[in-house]
Amino acid sequence: MITSLRRTAVVLVCVIASASGQAQEDKPSFLEWLVTDEKLEASLRPLHGHQLMGESFPSKSIDTTIDVQSYDVTLDWYSALFTPRAQRGERKATGIVRTVVRARVDSLSSVVFDATTLVIDSVKVNGTKITYRKNVRSLTMDLPTMLRRGQDVELTIYYANRSDDAALYLYAKEDAQVINVPYASGFTFSQPEDARRWFPCNDQPDDKAYFTAHVRVPVGFTAVSNGVPIDSIADGDTASIQTWRHDQVMSTYLFAVNAAPYVLYMQEYKREDGSTMPIRNYHFDVDDQGPRFNARKAVQNVPEMFEAFENYFGRYPYATYGHVAVSPVPFGGMEHQSMTTVNRRWLVGDQELGYAHEVAHQWLGDEVTCATWADIWLNEGGASWGEALWAEHYGGNQQYISVMWAKRGQYMLVGLREPPVYDIPIGIIFNVNTTYYKSSWIYHMMRRMVGDDVFFPALRAYIAKYAKGSAQTFQFMQFLEQEIPNPPVAWSTFFNQWLVKAGHPIFDAVIRPLPGGAPFSYRVTISQTQADVNVPDVFVMPIRVRVVGQTETRDTVVVINARTQTVDLNLGWVPRELILDPEIDVLCEKQSSVVSVDDAANADDALRILGPHPVEQGQPLRVMSAYDNAVAVNVISVTGEIVATVSIERGVVHVSTASLTPGTYVLAPSDARSHVRLPFIVVGR
């Protein structure tokens, strides 16, 4: 059993040659923008904490001490792929990282990398060992000579993997049989901060670098990584060292390595200009066109996805694309740059939107990456919205709305109880209801608010500006402020209410004859009734109001900016239906009603119950008041006892039922209007 990579000149020659031939990093990124302003850089250098950018949107502090230019990673998985997990020693696999690091400060005396469950054997600079300090979180490497700002140093780190789960997964044949997988295999999965668990690195998403991977595997295995395969060199009769290299910079969490007895299925995306792009699909031979797993069928529409997304986002940013299927994993797919990892389960062929999600990520997440994990919604919301864009491409607006409506339905099950989208705790960073579903609606609402002819050119310009780099949310917001300076709702207001705050609006709307108005004049009253911790009392937004008559329809767009808002309409006909947000432009709950002329003349209608009824104990009873002034209203039990008195303002008011036992009650004003009696029922939970 080989437990070290210090065995052949072949391996070391591969490492040195590929590193020395590496292009210098070119990333017009958040970092490049940052370091042009030394005062601003100094203010952002602390690793933790918030800052407010003016009065608009918070930002995260970023450590800009170093900028990694390249990683050249050599991995020896040969022994692990032959040895069952139960028989492996402490050193599961071994590796070498040769990296070029650039100083972003003067007098840099040490380089600190993230490294958790790793054993560090030694660290060298130009072949000479240097001192280092390893703790449970990091590796500190002391430099023999301090670096000036902009100066580079090459470090070589020899290490071993002490863990082969949660980031690095290695299954021998015996392990695979237990989990019903046909072959031994190995793969990695790093998002959000697990790259540090399988190779030492500067594991923060804003620091992008070039990557080369060399993987030592048994004969018959194929290694797969980002970019393109470079070569495969025999290492004796039973092993080979296979090299992959990506020609574009990427974040550490987007770097992935896989190995198994894979077969390759090639596809091609052909553009109208005649250019082509290869798509490499790696999977087990039994899954190529099997009775259950059929990889060719599962990816059959992937080439057309590039046509769709190039139309929405701009030209695909990389020279190649591909998929590698792995199992077992607790996730569906992962957008490893230019080489997506998918769960073998996807090869059943029922996850086309999942494939579209990962393709969309190549622009929103890979080409432009969230600069901090507080900004993860930029990635996941964009790709989730991308699923609907793919549906729109092949099925039109109705299919687009169908996908978005499904996401809304899932979010609404728990919406008001979810945390805000921005800066979600990293422990629940993949909270599907907010990070994915609600975030996709934020993109959708931006699109609807300003229109396709304005939003998509701006989005393509944003991607082009931050290409090969990263961005924080406040930068995206500021970019929109420059590109689209006069939206119906100020971008700072939009971003704060939907991202920093939680929840969504709940609308109650009613149309009634305008008091004292001309015939066929009506007043629409729209009230927001949401009430919860950190949920805005008022969401400011444009919303379409549709009034439908016998044969007529009138649409009016109202910019909502108050808890209760009215708009007067001279229709010239009698309304039969009131529809709020008929085009489904806003993430909201809504209900509406029409009050006829006869109903309006009835005093009883001045006080109405809205929403679900009977009402569950503990849930608020929604009451609409048309009285001009506040009215004291009694809650009366069936025995005639006044059990509560509440003040009801004009508009919609929530009446608490927390203290009411299940049963029948009556709402009755306590003044001369006491003849108005509204019965309601409270049911137990």
Secondary structure, DSSP 8 states (H G I E B T S, - for coil): ----STT-HHHHHHHHHHHHT-------SHHHHHHT-HHHHHHH-SSS-EEEETTTEEEE----SEEEEEEEEEEE-HHHHHS-GGG--S--EEEEEEEEEEESSSSEEEEEEE-SSEEEEEEEETTEE--EEE-SSEEEEEEEEEE-TT-EEEEEEEEEES--STTEEEE-HHHHHHTT-SS-EEEE--TTTTGGGTS-B---TT--EEEEEEEEEETT-EEEESSEEEEEEEETTTEEEEEEEEEEEE-GGG--EEEESEEEEEEEEE-TTS-EEEEEEEEEGGGSS-SS--HHHHTTTHHHHHHHHHHHH-S-SSS-EEEEEESS-SSSEE--TTSEEEEGGGGGS--HHHHHHHHHHTTBTTTEEESSGGGHHHHHHHHHHHHHHHHHHHHHHHHHHHHHHHHHHHHHTTGGGS--STT--GGGTT-IIIIIIIHHHHHHHHHHHH-HHHHHHHHHHHHHHTTTEEE-HHHHHHHHHHHS---SS-HHHHHIIIIIS----EEEEEEEE-TT--TTEEEEEEEE----TT--S---EEEEEEEE-SS-EEEEEEEE-SSEEEEEEE-SS---EEEESTT--S--EEEEEE--HHHHHSGGGGEEEESSSSEETTS-EEEEE--SS-EEEEEEETTS-EEEEEEE-SEEEEE--TT--SEEEEEEESSTTTT--EEEEEE--
